[in-house]
Amino acid sequence: MCGIVGFVATKKTDLETICNEMVGTLHHRGPDYSSVWLDQEYGIALGHSRLSILDISEAGHQPMMSKCGRYVITFNGEIYNHIQLRKDLARAGVSALWKGHSDTETLLAAIALWGIKKAIQNSVGMFALALWDLKDKTLTLARDRMGEKPVYYGWQGDTFLFGSELKALKVHPEFQNTINRESICLLLRHNAISSPYSIYQGIHKLPPGSILTLNHGSKEVGVESYWGMKGVVETALSNPFKGTDGQALSELESILSNSISDQMTSDVPLGAFLSGGIDSSTIVALMQSQSVNRIKTFTIGFNEKGYDEARHAKDVARHLGTEHTELYVTSSQAMDVIPRLPAMFDEPFADSSQIPTYLVSKLAKQRVDVSLSGDGGDELFGGYNRHVWVKSIWSKTRHMPMFSRRLVYYAITSLSPTVWNKFFQMCSVVFPSRYRVSQPGDKMHKLANVITAETPAAMYRNLVSHWHSPDSIVLRSQEPDTQLSDLSTLPNLFDVEQRMMFLDTVTYLSDDILTKVDRAAMSVSLETRVPMLDHRVVEFAWRLPLNMKIRNGQGKWILRQLLYKHVPKELVERPKMGFGVPIDSWLRGPLRDWAENLLEPCRLRQEGFFNAEAVRIKWDEHIAGKRDWQHHLWDVLMFQAWLEKNK
C-alpha cells in the first residue's frame, strides 16, 4: 500500500520542492521509498510514497514509466490477478521483458495495450491511481470499484491537486483552506462526509468505480463510471441465481475462496483481523483451510461489559488453530488515541469505532504488514439488524394512527438507554437467544426514532441519521443531496431489505467503514485487504435470492452455512455487538472536561459553525443521564477537535 500525490500547475513554480513536500506528508502510507516525477514543460508533478508489498526490490519503485515510454503512473493498491493479466498480455502478443514482478508494471503494460478503461475493467483489485499520458497530454485519475482506496482532487486557484489524503493537498501553496459548511451537515447526519464532498470547498472525493480525465490546457474535469452498483444490481435482477441452497453455498465458497487465495499473495508477512463474528471468522476459516502454516490473527478486547469480543475471537482462533494475538486495552489507552484522530483522518470523521480499529491495526503491525478483514458481509448478505427489523416494524405500525405512534415514542424515550439495559438484563432469561441484543437501550431509542416514520424509506433514513435536521444546527448551511436523499438513483428493487442493503453499500460502506479502515491502518503503515469486496463476490451475492440472505428472522443465512462447515455454530452465534467503545459513559466521566471545553457555548458562538443552544441542550441532557446523545455529540466533538487542530 502506498500514498499518491500530484498536481498540474498552470503557472511556473518549483515543481520538485512542492511535490516532495506533498509526498513527505504521506510517509506513514509508504515508509519504504519515495520519489517524484516531473514534466516541467507541462507543469506536471507526480509523487509516490511506497509501502513495499509485492516486489520489494527497486523494480517496483514508483512513479513508474511504461516500457513504451508513453505513460507514467503513481499507483496505490493491489491488482490481485496481475499474474493472470501477464498471461493474457502474452497471448495478446505483448512480449515484455519484465523488470520485476510488481503489479504496477503489469498494469502499465495492460494500459499500453488496451487503454486505461479496459485495463482497469480487466483488473481485480483495490486501487487509486494517477496516470500521465505524454502523447495526449492527459491526466487520468481512477479509483477501485468499491472505494477501498481513497483519492481527493480539485482545482485550487490555477492548480489542479490530487492525493491519497487531504494533508498532502494542504501543503501546496495554492491550497485555499475554505471549510464547506454543507459538508458539516453531512457529518452530523451520517458521522462521515459523504462522497463526492470533502470538508473543503472545491475539493472532492472521486466516487468508487470512476475514472477522471483532465486534458492539458483545460479546466474541465470529466468523470465517468466504469463499474457501478446500480448496474450490478440491475444485471443480477435480470439473471438471478436459480439453483438450490446447496448449489448456492458451493458456488459462494468457491468464489470467496478464490478471492481469499488471490489476496493472500504477498512478499511480506500477512495475517487477519478476527473479532469472532460471522464475517471475520469466515474469512479466517477459509484462509486457514488454504494454508499449511498457521494464519496470524489479531483482536483487541475491552473489560467493559457489552464491548468485549476478544473471548469469542479466542475461541474461534483456538478451534481453527491460528497463531492468535490478543490485547486487552484499558479505557485510558483507548482514550489516548483521541488526540491523534484529527491528523489521522484529515477531515472530521465521527465513527467512534475508529478508536478500536486503530488499536487492532497497531497490534497487527507489530507482526505483519498486511491484514485481511471481513468487512462487507453485512451489506452483501443482510447482516445489519435494520435489514430484518424495518420491514417487521413497518408491517406492525403502518396502520397505527400517528398520535398512537407518538405516544409510543414518548413512552420509550422517557426512559434512558441505561434504564432499558437494566430492564432487558432482568428479563433476558425469558427471551429466546435470537431476540437478545447487545446494548438494548440504544436499540429501543432507535426504535422510537423510526416508529413515527411514514414510509419504510423514511424509517431507514431515520435509522442511519444522527441529527435529523443538521442544517438547523450548522449555521448558514443547507444540507446537499446524496444518494440517501435522492432515491431516483436507486435501481428498481421491490424488497425494502434489498433497498437498504444497496444504500448501505454505496454510502455507509465506502464513506464510513472503508474510510475508517484505510486511515486507521495506514496511519501505522499496515495494508488491509477485504476479500468480500472482490467484485466477483459482490456480483454473485446480488444474484442470490433474498431468502438465501435473510431467513427465519436472521440475516447472513448463507454466510452462516458456509462458516458452520468450519466452525461449530455455538462458537459464533450470539447477538450482534459491533466494534465500539463506551463513548456515552466516557463523556460523562473521563472525557467530560475535554468535551466541555470544546462545546463551551461562548466558544461555539465565536467560531460560528454551530447553533450553540441546540448543542448545549443535548450535552446537558446527556450529562444528566436523561438521554444518550453520544453519537450526536461525538459528531460535533470530532469537528471541534479537527477545527482546533487545523486553525
Secondary structure, 3 states (H helix, E strand, C coil): CEEEEEEEECCCCCHHHHHHHHHHCCCCCCCCEEEEEEECCCCEEEEEEECCCCCCCHHHCCCEECCCCCEEEEEEEEECCHHHHHHHHHHCCCCCCCCCCCHHHHHHHHHHHHCHHHHHHCCCEEEEEEEEECCCCEEEEEECCCCCCCCEEEEECCEEEEECCHHHHHCCCCCCCCECHHHHHHHHHHCCCCCCCCCECCCEECCCCEEEEEECCCCCEEEEECCCHHHHHHHHHHCCCCCCHHHHHHHHHHHHHHHHHHHCCCCCCEEEECCCCHHHHHHHHHHHHCCCCCCEEEEEEECCCCCCCHHHHHHHHHHHCCEEEEEEECHHHHHCCHHHHHHHHCCCCCCCCHHHHHHHHHHHHCCCCEEECCCCHHHHHCCCHHHHHHHHHHHHHCCCCHHHHHHHHHHHHCCCHHHHHHHHHHHHHHCCHHHCCCCHHHHHHHHHHHHCCCCHHHHHHHHCCCCCCHHHCECCCCCCCCCCCCHHHCCCCCCHHHHHHHHHHHHHHHHHHHHHHHHHHHCCCCEEECHHHCHHHHHHHHHCCHHHCCECCECCHHHHHHHHCCCCHHHHCCCCCCCCCCHHHHHHCCCHHHHHHHCCHHHHHHHCCECHHHHHHHHHHHHCCCCCCHHHHHHHHHHHHHHHHCC
